[in-house]
Amino acid sequence: MLSPTRDRVDKPVAYVRFLLAAQRIGIPVLAGRVGAFGLILEALGIAMFDSGLGQAEGFNLASLNRRKTVRGDSSSAPQGSRRIYLRPLKTTLPSGMVERILGERGLRSSFACALECCRWRDQQDLGERCREHYLRVRQDEVAQVGRQPTSSMRLSDLHNDLTEARELALVVVRTLRHRGHEPPRFDHLDRWLAVIATVTELAAAA
């Protein structure tokens, strides 16, 4: 089971190397439920990945092999139970935490979304359209990565995005702590930057 937001650097690096090796020998590759980590895979040339609407950055093969049961639409779930993707942080968070972040006037402008899902809409209603927002944002992110003609350019842009996300995360953590709230963890941003650096070094040495 891969958990890109929690696993240590060596595990996603091994995962990336496995996918690249499979692709080199002609095995079709579809990375399952990797969330925003899929953007790193795309930048490396692994074009197909599944983000999993509402499931964020986690993949469990055993759960997919179990018989499906009827479940209610998460859009009708209590507001606090929904999860929302924040593009500038490259992170999916519980809606309650997102509301807390967007409730800070000094932070709100950093999370403006100009896509159809959110244009002319109140940020505080983001939880009501979290799936549409996730889908449209992920499509736009994938398209943005794909516009760069070379892997090195794609990785460079993504490195910059993750660096900016890490810097914004520090501001979010500092602001929430100042308000007396326990902030979410954003350690995965550092690990993802380390994955890019490690995979790039390994490719250069090969």
Secondary structure, DSSP 8 states (H G I E B T S, - for coil): -B-TTTS-THHHHHHHHHHHHHHHTT----B-S-GGGHHHHHHTT---B---TTT-S-B-HHHHHS-------GGGS-GGG-EEEEGGGTEEEEHHHHHHHHT-HHHHGGG---STTTTTS-GGGGGGGHHHHHHHHHHHHHHHHHTSSSHHHHHHHHHHHHHHHHHHHHHHHHHHHHTT------HHHHHHHHHHHHHHHHHHH-
